[in-house]
């Protein structure tokens, strides 16, 4: 695995070589380190290149808005040669960005998308609440472990990963004022656009999935967009951390089902 900073914008983890390119897009408030549980599958079973960026404003990437879904999609597209075959896995907000990439607006040829745990329905009250979070100042802590605890909570990883793990460590940073979550609060301004409209603009084959215990989305909502959406029993919002083997199997079956005929 390699780690680089692409064009001074995004921190990118990656590996493999050749085609197709698998792009892994994390959710809001997380970063590319959350894909580490998939590393054994990437090493042993992926026959191509793969990349996992920290989206702008997240993790080790620069803090510089705007943070809309289209801007994130453009950042990711800039990492890819225009003629490359691309498959995208997106978690939560990363799934919405994957759909935007699949629109064809960014000169990227997306062959298939697996988007899981994407919140599809937002009330006005929910949008207003998360926009207020975007207005809050960065919160600093005297102790690194307190910043780690905060990161695990805002990313939804609390109770799923060890506080001393590389996944947890990637979510915090040290500044002159102390330790803080490696997250620009303004990233929350991305929330607001209708996800169904983004999905309708997506021209790439799309599979939606979620855990049966995910409070953010359910099977009925997903099937309005993808009649063959998959619900994984007993799992929550962070499927790639809770059960990476199931996500990998779902990716493989999705690629078989969505493979173009002819």
Residue pairs with C-beta under 8 A, 6 or more apart in sequence:
1 13
1 14
1 15
1 39
2 13
2 14
2 15
3 11
3 12
3 13
3 14
4 11
4 12
4 14
5 11
5 12
5 60
6 12
6 53
6 78
6 79
7 78
8 62
9 56
9 61
9 62
9 75
9 78
10 53
10 54
10 55
10 56
10 61
10 62
10 75
10 76
10 79
11 32
11 53
11 54
11 59
11 60
11 61
12 32
12 51
12 52
12 53
12 54
12 79
13 32
13 33
13 35
13 51
13 52
13 53
14 49
14 50
14 51
14 52
15 42
15 43
15 49
15 50
16 22
16 42
16 46
16 47
16 48
16 49
16 50
17 48
17 49
18 47
18 48
18 49
19 48
19 49
19 84
19 85
20 48
20 49
20 84
20 85
20 86
20 87
20 111
21 48
21 49
21 50
21 51
21 80
21 84
21 85
21 86
21 87
22 42
22 46
22 48
22 49
22 50
22 51
22 86
22 87
22 88
22 89
23 50
23 51
23 52
23 76
23 79
23 80
23 86
23 87
23 88
23 89
23 98
23 101
24 32
24 35
24 38
24 50
24 51
24 52
24 88
24 89
24 90
24 94
25 52
25 53
25 55
25 72
25 76
25 88
25 89
25 90
25 91
25 94
25 95
25 97
25 98
26 32
26 34
26 35
26 52
26 54
26 55
26 58
26 91
26 92
26 94
27 34
27 91
27 92
27 93
27 94
27 95
27 117
27 155
27 156
27 238
28 92
28 93
28 187
28 188
28 190
28 191
29 58
29 154
29 155
29 156
29 181
29 183
29 187
30 58
30 59
30 91
30 155
30 156
30 157
30 171
31 54
31 55
31 58
31 59
31 60
31 61
31 170
31 171
31 182
32 52
32 53
32 54
32 59
32 170
33 59
33 166
33 167
33 169
33 170
33 171
34 91
34 155
34 157
34 167
34 238
34 240
34 241
35 52
35 240
36 166
36 167
37 240
37 241
37 244
38 240
38 244
38 247
38 248
41 244
41 245
41 248
42 50
45 248
45 252
51 79
51 80
53 61
53 75
53 76
53 79
54 60
54 61
55 61
55 72
55 75
55 76
55 94
55 97
55 187
56 62
56 63
56 64
56 65
56 67
56 71
56 72
56 75
56 187
57 63
57 64
57 65
57 67
57 183
57 184
57 186
57 187
58 182
58 183
58 184
58 187
59 170
59 171
59 182
59 183
60 170
60 182
63 184
63 186
65 71
65 184
65 186
65 189
66 189
67 184
67 186
67 187
67 188
67 189
67 190
68 189
68 190
68 193
69 93
69 96
69 97
69 100
69 190
69 193
69 198
70 100
70 105
72 97
72 100
72 190
73 97
73 100
73 101
73 105
73 106
74 106
76 97
76 101
77 101
77 106
77 107
77 108
80 86
80 108
82 107
82 108
82 109
83 109
84 108
84 109
85 109
85 111
86 101
86 108
86 109
86 110
86 111
87 110
87 111
87 112
87 113
87 114
87 255
88 98
88 101
88 102
88 110
88 112
88 113
88 114
88 115
88 204
89 98
89 113
89 114
89 115
89 116
89 240
89 247
89 251
90 96
90 97
90 98
90 99
90 113
90 114
90 115
90 116
90 118
91 116
91 117
91 238
91 239
91 240
92 116
92 117
92 118
92 119
92 216
92 237
93 118
93 190
94 115
95 113
95 115
95 116
95 117
95 118
95 208
96 115
96 118
96 195
96 198
98 110
98 113
98 115
99 113
99 115
99 195
99 198
99 199
99 201
99 202
99 206
100 106
100 198
100 201
100 202
101 108
101 110
101 113
101 204
102 110
102 113
102 202
102 203
102 204
102 206
103 198
103 201
103 202
103 203
104 203
105 201
110 204
111 204
111 205
111 260
112 204
112 205
112 206
112 207
112 254
112 255
112 258
112 259
113 202
113 204
113 205
113 206
113 207
114 207
114 209
114 250
114 251
114 254
115 206
115 207
115 208
115 209
116 208
116 209
116 210
116 239
116 240
116 247
116 250
117 209
117 210
117 211
117 214
117 216
117 217
117 237
117 238
117 239
118 195
118 208
118 210
118 217
119 195
119 216
119 217
120 195
120 196
120 199
120 217
120 221
120 222
120 224
120 225
121 195
121 217
121 221
122 191
122 192
122 195
127 191
127 192
130 188
130 191
131 188
131 189
131 191
131 192
133 185
133 188
134 185
134 186
134 187
134 188
134 189
135 185
136 185
137 185
138 177
138 180
138 181
138 184
138 185
139 150
139 180
139 181
140 147
140 175
140 177
140 178
140 179
140 180
141 147
141 150
141 178
141 179
141 180
142 178
142 179
143 179
144 172
144 174
144 179
145 163
146 179
147 172
147 178
147 179
147 180
147 181
148 163
148 168
148 169
148 171
148 172
149 158
149 163
150 181
151 157
151 168
151 171
151 172
151 181
151 182
151 183
152 158
152 159
152 161
152 163
152 168
152 171
154 181
154 183
155 171
156 237
156 238
157 167
157 168
157 171
157 238
157 241
160 238
160 241
160 242
161 167
161 168
161 241
162 168
167 241
170 182
171 181
171 182
171 183
172 179
172 180
172 181
172 182
173 179
173 180
173 181
173 182
196 224
196 225
199 206
199 225
205 258
205 260
206 225
206 226
206 258
207 226
207 228
207 229
207 230
207 250
207 254
207 257
207 258
208 222
208 225
208 226
208 229
208 230
209 222
209 229
209 230
209 231
209 232
209 239
209 250
210 216
210 217
210 218
210 219
210 222
210 229
210 230
210 231
210 232
210 237
210 239
211 231
211 232
211 233
211 234
211 235
211 236
211 237
211 239
211 242
212 231
212 232
212 233
212 234
212 235
213 234
213 235
213 236
214 235
214 236
214 237
215 237
216 237
218 231
219 229
219 231
222 229
222 231
223 229
228 257
230 250
232 239
232 243
232 246
232 250
235 242
235 243
235 246
236 242
239 246
239 247
240 247
